[in-house]
Amino acid sequence: MHKQEAKRCEILGRYIVDTGATVRDAASKYGISKSTVHKDVTERLERCNRPLYELVRIVLDTNKSERHLRGGAATKNKYEQKQQGRGAHFKSCRVR
């Protein structure tokens, strides 16, 4: 592994641990692909910094277990936004 890859892995790992960020958040912050971030923090980081890898793994597992909740909340917000754009007479007919 190149020094630059090892350094990037550690930077990404520290960011994820410090902020609780998702792989997507980290990729967006550093301007690299989600695939690269995922490979860096799940494969390469394990080889170059095992203690940091174990902390990252905890955060990633937590994010994965909460993923369905975030998706549901996003869908709920999307449809609430659509409902707010409609006229008042449609709101009274809304099925709950």
Backbone as XML, in Angstrom:
<?xml version="1.0"?>
<chain id="A" units="angstrom">
  <residue number="1" name="MET">
    <atom name="N" x="0.850" y="-1.170" z="0.000"/>
    <atom name="CA" x="0.000" y="0.000" z="0.000"/>
    <atom name="C" x="0.904" y="1.243" z="0.000"/>
  </residue>
  <residue number="2" name="HIS">
    <atom name="N" x="0.540" y="2.218" z="-0.807"/>
    <atom name="CA" x="1.303" y="3.459" z="-0.879"/>
    <atom name="C" x="1.071" y="4.305" z="0.368"/>
  </residue>
  <residue number="3" name="LYS">
    <atom name="N" x="2.050" y="5.152" z="0.663"/>
    <atom name="CA" x="1.931" y="6.033" z="1.831"/>
    <atom name="C" x="0.703" y="6.933" z="1.704"/>
  </residue>
  <residue number="4" name="GLN">
    <atom name="N" x="0.459" y="7.400" z="0.489"/>
    <atom name="CA" x="-0.677" y="8.302" z="0.261"/>
    <atom name="C" x="-2.011" y="7.595" z="0.547"/>
  </residue>
  <residue number="5" name="GLU">
    <atom name="N" x="-2.124" y="6.329" z="0.143"/>
    <atom name="CA" x="-3.346" y="5.549" z="0.424"/>
    <atom name="C" x="-3.526" y="5.356" z="1.920"/>
  </residue>
  <residue number="6" name="ALA">
    <atom name="N" x="-2.448" y="5.013" z="2.609"/>
    <atom name="CA" x="-2.520" y="4.784" z="4.055"/>
    <atom name="C" x="-2.937" y="6.063" z="4.777"/>
  </residue>
  <residue number="7" name="LYS">
    <atom name="N" x="-2.378" y="7.189" z="4.344"/>
    <atom name="CA" x="-2.731" y="8.465" z="4.971"/>
    <atom name="C" x="-4.204" y="8.795" z="4.709"/>
  </residue>
  <residue number="8" name="ARG">
    <atom name="N" x="-4.672" y="8.567" z="3.481"/>
    <atom name="CA" x="-6.080" y="8.830" z="3.142"/>
    <atom name="C" x="-7.008" y="7.949" z="3.973"/>
  </residue>
  <residue number="9" name="CYS">
    <atom name="N" x="-6.639" y="6.690" z="4.154"/>
    <atom name="CA" x="-7.444" y="5.773" z="4.961"/>
    <atom name="C" x="-7.590" y="6.298" z="6.392"/>
  </residue>
  <residue number="10" name="GLU">
    <atom name="N" x="-6.501" y="6.754" z="6.952"/>
    <atom name="CA" x="-6.538" y="7.250" z="8.324"/>
    <atom name="C" x="-7.333" y="8.545" z="8.437"/>
  </residue>
  <residue number="11" name="ILE">
    <atom name="N" x="-7.205" y="9.423" z="7.458"/>
    <atom name="CA" x="-7.977" y="10.672" z="7.464"/>
    <atom name="C" x="-9.470" y="10.357" z="7.388"/>
  </residue>
  <residue number="12" name="LEU">
    <atom name="N" x="-9.842" y="9.468" z="6.483"/>
    <atom name="CA" x="-11.253" y="9.094" z="6.345"/>
    <atom name="C" x="-11.762" y="8.408" z="7.606"/>
  </residue>
  <residue number="13" name="GLY">
    <atom name="N" x="-10.955" y="7.516" z="8.164"/>
    <atom name="CA" x="-11.344" y="6.808" z="9.379"/>
    <atom name="C" x="-11.571" y="7.747" z="10.544"/>
  </residue>
  <residue number="14" name="ARG">
    <atom name="N" x="-10.660" y="8.688" z="10.721"/>
    <atom name="CA" x="-10.809" y="9.657" z="11.816"/>
    <atom name="C" x="-12.047" y="10.531" z="11.617"/>
  </residue>
  <residue number="15" name="TYR">
    <atom name="N" x="-12.294" y="10.929" z="10.376"/>
    <atom name="CA" x="-13.478" y="11.755" z="10.095"/>
    <atom name="C" x="-14.760" y="10.990" z="10.440"/>
  </residue>
  <residue number="16" name="ILE">
    <atom name="N" x="-14.827" y="9.729" z="10.043"/>
    <atom name="CA" x="-16.018" y="8.924" z="10.308"/>
    <atom name="C" x="-16.215" y="8.713" z="11.811"/>
  </residue>
  <residue number="17" name="VAL">
    <atom name="N" x="-15.147" y="8.421" z="12.520"/>
    <atom name="CA" x="-15.252" y="8.205" z="13.971"/>
    <atom name="C" x="-15.616" y="9.500" z="14.694"/>
  </residue>
  <residue number="18" name="ASP">
    <atom name="N" x="-14.967" y="10.590" z="14.327"/>
    <atom name="CA" x="-15.191" y="11.868" z="15.018"/>
    <atom name="C" x="-16.594" y="12.430" z="14.795"/>
  </residue>
  <residue number="19" name="THR">
    <atom name="N" x="-17.136" y="12.238" z="13.586"/>
    <atom name="CA" x="-18.419" y="12.862" z="13.246"/>
    <atom name="C" x="-19.586" y="11.884" z="13.185"/>
  </residue>
  <residue number="20" name="GLY">
    <atom name="N" x="-19.300" y="10.585" z="13.160"/>
    <atom name="CA" x="-20.366" y="9.597" z="12.990"/>
    <atom name="C" x="-20.909" y="9.598" z="11.575"/>
  </residue>
  <residue number="21" name="ALA">
    <atom name="N" x="-20.112" y="10.082" z="10.644"/>
    <atom name="CA" x="-20.526" y="10.245" z="9.253"/>
    <atom name="C" x="-20.740" y="8.901" z="8.564"/>
  </residue>
  <residue number="22" name="THR">
    <atom name="N" x="-21.565" y="8.932" z="7.537"/>
    <atom name="CA" x="-21.755" y="7.766" z="6.687"/>
    <atom name="C" x="-20.664" y="7.770" z="5.619"/>
  </residue>
  <residue number="23" name="VAL">
    <atom name="N" x="-20.550" y="6.672" z="4.896"/>
    <atom name="CA" x="-19.603" y="6.581" z="3.787"/>
    <atom name="C" x="-19.934" y="7.667" z="2.762"/>
  </residue>
  <residue number="24" name="ARG">
    <atom name="N" x="-21.209" y="7.865" z="2.500"/>
    <atom name="CA" x="-21.634" y="8.893" z="1.534"/>
    <atom name="C" x="-21.213" y="10.286" z="1.997"/>
  </residue>
  <residue number="25" name="ASP">
    <atom name="N" x="-21.384" y="10.576" z="3.284"/>
    <atom name="CA" x="-20.978" y="11.878" z="3.825"/>
    <atom name="C" x="-19.471" y="12.096" z="3.661"/>
  </residue>
  <residue number="26" name="ALA">
    <atom name="N" x="-18.694" y="11.080" z="3.984"/>
    <atom name="CA" x="-17.238" y="11.189" z="3.883"/>
    <atom name="C" x="-16.807" y="11.369" z="2.427"/>
  </residue>
  <residue number="27" name="ALA">
    <atom name="N" x="-17.435" y="10.640" z="1.525"/>
    <atom name="CA" x="-17.100" y="10.761" z="0.108"/>
    <atom name="C" x="-17.397" y="12.167" z="-0.394"/>
  </residue>
  <residue number="28" name="SER">
    <atom name="N" x="-18.519" y="12.689" z="0.021"/>
    <atom name="CA" x="-18.909" y="14.031" z="-0.386"/>
    <atom name="C" x="-17.944" y="15.075" z="0.181"/>
  </residue>
  <residue number="29" name="LYS">
    <atom name="N" x="-17.570" y="14.932" z="1.437"/>
    <atom name="CA" x="-16.670" y="15.888" z="2.097"/>
    <atom name="C" x="-15.304" y="15.927" z="1.427"/>
  </residue>
  <residue number="30" name="TYR">
    <atom name="N" x="-14.769" y="14.765" z="1.055"/>
    <atom name="CA" x="-13.412" y="14.696" z="0.500"/>
    <atom name="C" x="-13.373" y="14.616" z="-1.019"/>
  </residue>
  <residue number="31" name="GLY">
    <atom name="N" x="-14.531" y="14.606" z="-1.663"/>
    <atom name="CA" x="-14.572" y="14.642" z="-3.122"/>
    <atom name="C" x="-14.063" y="13.383" z="-3.799"/>
  </residue>
  <residue number="32" name="ILE">
    <atom name="N" x="-14.310" y="12.239" z="-3.178"/>
    <atom name="CA" x="-13.931" y="10.964" z="-3.780"/>
    <atom name="C" x="-15.162" y="10.063" z="-3.820"/>
  </residue>
  <residue number="33" name="SER">
    <atom name="N" x="-15.063" y="8.949" z="-4.526"/>
    <atom name="CA" x="-16.229" y="8.088" z="-4.697"/>
    <atom name="C" x="-16.549" y="7.298" z="-3.425"/>
  </residue>
  <residue number="34" name="LYS">
    <atom name="N" x="-17.821" y="6.910" z="-3.310"/>
    <atom name="CA" x="-18.241" y="6.093" z="-2.165"/>
    <atom name="C" x="-17.504" y="4.765" z="-2.173"/>
  </residue>
  <residue number="35" name="SER">
    <atom name="N" x="-17.262" y="4.228" z="-3.352"/>
    <atom name="CA" x="-16.556" y="2.943" z="-3.455"/>
    <atom name="C" x="-15.148" y="3.041" z="-2.875"/>
  </residue>
  <residue number="36" name="THR">
    <atom name="N" x="-14.467" y="4.140" z="-3.170"/>
    <atom name="CA" x="-13.111" y="4.333" z="-2.663"/>
    <atom name="C" x="-13.125" y="4.478" z="-1.144"/>
  </residue>
  <residue number="37" name="VAL">
    <atom name="N" x="-14.049" y="5.271" z="-0.627"/>
    <atom name="CA" x="-14.143" y="5.446" z="0.825"/>
    <atom name="C" x="-14.417" y="4.107" z="1.490"/>
  </residue>
  <residue number="38" name="HIS">
    <atom name="N" x="-15.371" y="3.366" z="0.949"/>
    <atom name="CA" x="-15.734" y="2.080" z="1.549"/>
    <atom name="C" x="-14.550" y="1.124" z="1.552"/>
  </residue>
  <residue number="39" name="LYS">
    <atom name="N" x="-13.854" y="1.038" z="0.425"/>
    <atom name="CA" x="-12.699" y="0.141" z="0.356"/>
    <atom name="C" x="-11.593" y="0.601" z="1.312"/>
  </residue>
  <residue number="40" name="ASP">
    <atom name="N" x="-11.385" y="1.913" z="1.387"/>
    <atom name="CA" x="-10.354" y="2.440" z="2.282"/>
    <atom name="C" x="-10.636" y="2.099" z="3.740"/>
  </residue>
  <residue number="41" name="VAL">
    <atom name="N" x="-11.867" y="2.293" z="4.180"/>
    <atom name="CA" x="-12.152" y="2.126" z="5.613"/>
    <atom name="C" x="-12.518" y="0.696" z="6.004"/>
  </residue>
  <residue number="42" name="THR">
    <atom name="N" x="-12.824" y="-0.171" z="5.049"/>
    <atom name="CA" x="-13.152" y="-1.549" z="5.415"/>
    <atom name="C" x="-12.030" y="-2.541" z="5.105"/>
  </residue>
  <residue number="43" name="GLU">
    <atom name="N" x="-11.185" y="-2.241" z="4.120"/>
    <atom name="CA" x="-10.117" y="-3.181" z="3.772"/>
    <atom name="C" x="-8.733" y="-2.618" z="4.082"/>
  </residue>
  <residue number="44" name="ARG">
    <atom name="N" x="-8.421" y="-1.473" z="3.506"/>
    <atom name="CA" x="-7.067" y="-0.919" z="3.647"/>
    <atom name="C" x="-6.781" y="-0.461" z="5.074"/>
  </residue>
  <residue number="45" name="LEU">
    <atom name="N" x="-7.740" y="0.160" z="5.718"/>
    <atom name="CA" x="-7.526" y="0.662" z="7.074"/>
    <atom name="C" x="-7.239" y="-0.477" z="8.050"/>
  </residue>
  <residue number="46" name="GLU">
    <atom name="N" x="-7.849" y="-1.609" z="7.827"/>
    <atom name="CA" x="-7.627" y="-2.771" z="8.703"/>
    <atom name="C" x="-6.153" y="-3.176" z="8.697"/>
  </residue>
  <residue number="47" name="ARG">
    <atom name="N" x="-5.512" y="-3.034" z="7.544"/>
    <atom name="CA" x="-4.105" y="-3.411" z="7.430"/>
    <atom name="C" x="-3.154" y="-2.364" z="7.984"/>
  </residue>
  <residue number="48" name="CYS">
    <atom name="N" x="-3.511" y="-1.086" z="7.887"/>
    <atom name="CA" x="-2.547" y="-0.051" z="8.299"/>
    <atom name="C" x="-2.798" y="0.519" z="9.696"/>
  </residue>
  <residue number="49" name="ASN">
    <atom name="N" x="-4.031" y="0.417" z="10.216"/>
    <atom name="CA" x="-4.305" y="0.949" z="11.565"/>
    <atom name="C" x="-5.476" y="0.179" z="12.163"/>
  </residue>
  <residue number="50" name="ARG">
    <atom name="N" x="-5.185" y="-0.960" z="12.734"/>
    <atom name="CA" x="-6.215" y="-1.860" z="13.264"/>
    <atom name="C" x="-7.094" y="-1.218" z="14.357"/>
  </residue>
  <residue number="51" name="PRO">
    <atom name="N" x="-6.534" y="-0.498" z="15.321"/>
    <atom name="CA" x="-7.395" y="0.106" z="16.360"/>
    <atom name="C" x="-8.398" y="1.106" z="15.781"/>
  </residue>
  <residue number="52" name="LEU">
    <atom name="N" x="-7.955" y="1.926" z="14.830"/>
    <atom name="CA" x="-8.860" y="2.881" z="14.191"/>
    <atom name="C" x="-9.913" y="2.144" z="13.368"/>
  </residue>
  <residue number="53" name="TYR">
    <atom name="N" x="-9.498" y="1.080" z="12.691"/>
    <atom name="CA" x="-10.435" y="0.277" z="11.913"/>
    <atom name="C" x="-11.569" y="-0.243" z="12.792"/>
  </residue>
  <residue number="54" name="GLU">
    <atom name="N" x="-11.237" y="-0.711" z="13.986"/>
    <atom name="CA" x="-12.268" y="-1.251" z="14.880"/>
    <atom name="C" x="-13.267" y="-0.180" z="15.314"/>
  </residue>
  <residue number="55" name="LEU">
    <atom name="N" x="-12.797" y="1.039" z="15.524"/>
    <atom name="CA" x="-13.704" y="2.145" z="15.856"/>
    <atom name="C" x="-14.591" y="2.510" z="14.663"/>
  </residue>
  <residue number="56" name="VAL">
    <atom name="N" x="-13.996" y="2.534" z="13.484"/>
    <atom name="CA" x="-14.765" y="2.834" z="12.266"/>
    <atom name="C" x="-15.825" y="1.770" z="12.050"/>
  </residue>
  <residue number="57" name="ARG">
    <atom name="N" x="-15.465" y="0.533" z="12.278"/>
    <atom name="CA" x="-16.407" y="-0.579" z="12.089"/>
    <atom name="C" x="-17.645" y="-0.398" z="12.974"/>
  </residue>
  <residue number="58" name="ILE">
    <atom name="N" x="-17.463" y="0.064" z="14.194"/>
    <atom name="CA" x="-18.591" y="0.304" z="15.106"/>
    <atom name="C" x="-19.517" y="1.364" z="14.521"/>
  </residue>
  <residue number="59" name="VAL">
    <atom name="N" x="-18.933" y="2.465" z="14.034"/>
    <atom name="CA" x="-19.741" y="3.547" z="13.456"/>
    <atom name="C" x="-20.476" y="3.058" z="12.207"/>
  </residue>
  <residue number="60" name="LEU">
    <atom name="N" x="-19.772" y="2.324" z="11.339"/>
    <atom name="CA" x="-20.405" y="1.834" z="10.106"/>
    <atom name="C" x="-21.532" y="0.847" z="10.419"/>
  </residue>
  <residue number="61" name="ASP">
    <atom name="N" x="-21.322" y="-0.009" z="11.402"/>
    <atom name="CA" x="-22.371" y="-0.957" z="11.777"/>
    <atom name="C" x="-23.589" y="-0.231" z="12.353"/>
  </residue>
  <residue number="62" name="THR">
    <atom name="N" x="-23.343" y="0.825" z="13.143"/>
    <atom name="CA" x="-24.443" y="1.627" z="13.682"/>
    <atom name="C" x="-25.211" y="2.299" z="12.554"/>
  </residue>
  <residue number="63" name="ASN">
    <atom name="N" x="-24.470" y="2.910" z="11.617"/>
    <atom name="CA" x="-25.120" y="3.565" z="10.477"/>
    <atom name="C" x="-25.944" y="2.573" z="9.666"/>
  </residue>
  <residue number="64" name="LYS">
    <atom name="N" x="-25.422" y="1.375" z="9.501"/>
    <atom name="CA" x="-26.141" y="0.366" z="8.725"/>
    <atom name="C" x="-27.424" y="-0.052" z="9.440"/>
  </residue>
  <residue number="65" name="SER">
    <atom name="N" x="-27.369" y="-0.164" z="10.755"/>
    <atom name="CA" x="-28.555" y="-0.583" z="11.494"/>
    <atom name="C" x="-29.622" y="0.513" z="11.513"/>
  </residue>
  <residue number="66" name="GLU">
    <atom name="N" x="-29.211" y="1.771" z="11.341"/>
    <atom name="CA" x="-30.160" y="2.891" z="11.342"/>
    <atom name="C" x="-30.596" y="3.295" z="9.934"/>
  </residue>
  <residue number="67" name="ARG">
    <atom name="N" x="-30.033" y="2.672" z="8.930"/>
    <atom name="CA" x="-30.270" y="3.057" z="7.533"/>
    <atom name="C" x="-31.745" y="3.052" z="7.172"/>
  </residue>
  <residue number="68" name="HIS">
    <atom name="N" x="-32.475" y="2.041" z="7.575"/>
    <atom name="CA" x="-33.890" y="1.950" z="7.216"/>
    <atom name="C" x="-34.705" y="3.060" z="7.877"/>
  </residue>
  <residue number="69" name="LEU">
    <atom name="N" x="-34.273" y="3.512" z="9.044"/>
    <atom name="CA" x="-34.975" y="4.603" z="9.721"/>
    <atom name="C" x="-34.774" y="5.927" z="8.988"/>
  </residue>
  <residue number="70" name="ARG">
    <atom name="N" x="-33.540" y="6.176" z="8.547"/>
    <atom name="CA" x="-33.262" y="7.407" z="7.797"/>
    <atom name="C" x="-34.007" y="7.410" z="6.474"/>
  </residue>
  <residue number="71" name="GLY">
    <atom name="N" x="-34.069" y="6.269" z="5.825"/>
    <atom name="CA" x="-34.785" y="6.172" z="4.548"/>
    <atom name="C" x="-36.270" y="6.432" z="4.726"/>
  </residue>
  <residue number="72" name="GLY">
    <atom name="N" x="-36.834" y="5.885" z="5.783"/>
    <atom name="CA" x="-38.253" y="6.105" z="6.062"/>
    <atom name="C" x="-38.538" y="7.558" z="6.378"/>
  </residue>
  <residue number="73" name="ALA">
    <atom name="N" x="-37.662" y="8.186" z="7.133"/>
    <atom name="CA" x="-37.846" y="9.601" z="7.475"/>
    <atom name="C" x="-37.745" y="10.476" z="6.230"/>
  </residue>
  <residue number="74" name="ALA">
    <atom name="N" x="-36.828" y="10.147" z="5.342"/>
    <atom name="CA" x="-36.674" y="10.922" z="4.108"/>
    <atom name="C" x="-37.920" y="10.807" z="3.235"/>
  </residue>
  <residue number="75" name="THR">
    <atom name="N" x="-38.468" y="9.601" z="3.143"/>
    <atom name="CA" x="-39.682" y="9.403" z="2.353"/>
    <atom name="C" x="-40.852" y="10.151" z="2.978"/>
  </residue>
  <residue number="76" name="LYS">
    <atom name="N" x="-40.975" y="10.097" z="4.276"/>
    <atom name="CA" x="-42.043" y="10.811" z="4.971"/>
    <atom name="C" x="-41.950" y="12.315" z="4.698"/>
  </residue>
  <residue number="77" name="ASN">
    <atom name="N" x="-40.740" y="12.859" z="4.824"/>
    <atom name="CA" x="-40.551" y="14.287" z="4.570"/>
    <atom name="C" x="-40.880" y="14.654" z="3.128"/>
  </residue>
  <residue number="78" name="LYS">
    <atom name="N" x="-40.522" y="13.791" z="2.210"/>
    <atom name="CA" x="-40.792" y="14.037" z="0.796"/>
    <atom name="C" x="-42.292" y="14.176" z="0.547"/>
  </residue>
  <residue number="79" name="TYR">
    <atom name="N" x="-43.076" y="13.263" z="1.082"/>
    <atom name="CA" x="-44.514" y="13.301" z="0.863"/>
    <atom name="C" x="-45.198" y="14.406" z="1.663"/>
  </residue>
  <residue number="80" name="GLU">
    <atom name="N" x="-44.649" y="14.761" z="2.806"/>
    <atom name="CA" x="-45.191" y="15.905" z="3.541"/>
    <atom name="C" x="-44.966" y="17.199" z="2.765"/>
  </residue>
  <residue number="81" name="GLN">
    <atom name="N" x="-43.814" y="17.310" z="2.123"/>
    <atom name="CA" x="-43.530" y="18.489" z="1.297"/>
    <atom name="C" x="-44.499" y="18.567" z="0.125"/>
  </residue>
  <residue number="82" name="LYS">
    <atom name="N" x="-44.796" y="17.443" z="-0.480"/>
    <atom name="CA" x="-45.751" y="17.419" z="-1.596"/>
    <atom name="C" x="-47.128" y="17.848" z="-1.122"/>
  </residue>
  <residue number="83" name="GLN">
    <atom name="N" x="-47.525" y="17.377" z="0.062"/>
    <atom name="CA" x="-48.837" y="17.725" z="0.593"/>
    <atom name="C" x="-48.940" y="19.220" z="0.883"/>
  </residue>
  <residue number="84" name="GLN">
    <atom name="N" x="-47.876" y="19.833" z="1.336"/>
    <atom name="CA" x="-47.903" y="21.260" z="1.644"/>
    <atom name="C" x="-48.083" y="22.102" z="0.386"/>
  </residue>
  <residue number="85" name="GLY">
    <atom name="N" x="-47.688" y="21.574" z="-0.747"/>
    <atom name="CA" x="-47.812" y="22.300" z="-2.004"/>
    <atom name="C" x="-49.213" y="22.264" z="-2.587"/>
  </residue>
  <residue number="86" name="ARG">
    <atom name="N" x="-50.073" y="21.396" z="-2.113"/>
    <atom name="CA" x="-51.431" y="21.270" z="-2.636"/>
    <atom name="C" x="-52.368" y="22.291" z="-2.010"/>
  </residue>
  <residue number="87" name="GLY">
    <atom name="N" x="-53.527" y="22.475" z="-2.623"/>
    <atom name="CA" x="-54.538" y="23.389" z="-2.099"/>
    <atom name="C" x="-55.151" y="22.882" z="-0.808"/>
  </residue>
  <residue number="88" name="ALA">
    <atom name="N" x="-55.824" y="23.768" z="-0.087"/>
    <atom name="CA" x="-56.400" y="23.439" z="1.217"/>
    <atom name="C" x="-57.469" y="22.367" z="1.123"/>
  </residue>
  <residue number="89" name="HIS">
    <atom name="N" x="-58.207" y="22.324" z="0.019"/>
    <atom name="CA" x="-59.282" y="21.341" z="-0.083"/>
    <atom name="C" x="-58.751" y="19.916" z="-0.190"/>
  </residue>
  <residue number="90" name="PHE">
    <atom name="N" x="-57.523" y="19.736" z="-0.665"/>
    <atom name="CA" x="-56.954" y="18.397" z="-0.725"/>
    <atom name="C" x="-56.501" y="17.929" z="0.650"/>
  </residue>
  <residue number="91" name="LYS">
    <atom name="N" x="-56.081" y="18.848" z="1.491"/>
    <atom name="CA" x="-55.615" y="18.468" z="2.821"/>
    <atom name="C" x="-56.727" y="17.849" z="3.650"/>
  </residue>
  <residue number="92" name="SER">
    <atom name="N" x="-57.952" y="18.323" z="3.476"/>
    <atom name="CA" x="-59.053" y="17.789" z="4.257"/>
    <atom name="C" x="-59.438" y="16.380" z="3.783"/>
  </residue>
  <residue number="93" name="CYS">
    <atom name="N" x="-59.056" y="16.029" z="2.563"/>
    <atom name="CA" x="-59.392" y="14.715" z="2.015"/>
    <atom name="C" x="-58.263" y="13.713" z="2.186"/>
  </residue>
  <residue number="94" name="ARG">
    <atom name="N" x="-57.179" y="14.126" z="2.795"/>
    <atom name="CA" x="-56.004" y="13.283" z="2.923"/>
    <atom name="C" x="-56.316" y="12.051" z="3.746"/>
  </residue>
  <residue number="95" name="VAL">
    <atom name="N" x="-55.925" y="10.885" z="3.235"/>
    <atom name="CA" x="-56.116" y="9.621" z="3.941"/>
    <atom name="C" x="-54.944" y="9.413" z="4.887"/>
  </residue>
  <residue number="96" name="ARG">
    <atom name="N" x="-55.226" y="9.074" z="6.111"/>
    <atom name="CA" x="-54.150" y="8.866" z="7.095"/>
    <atom name="C" x="-54.106" y="7.449" z="7.524"/>
  </residue>
</chain>
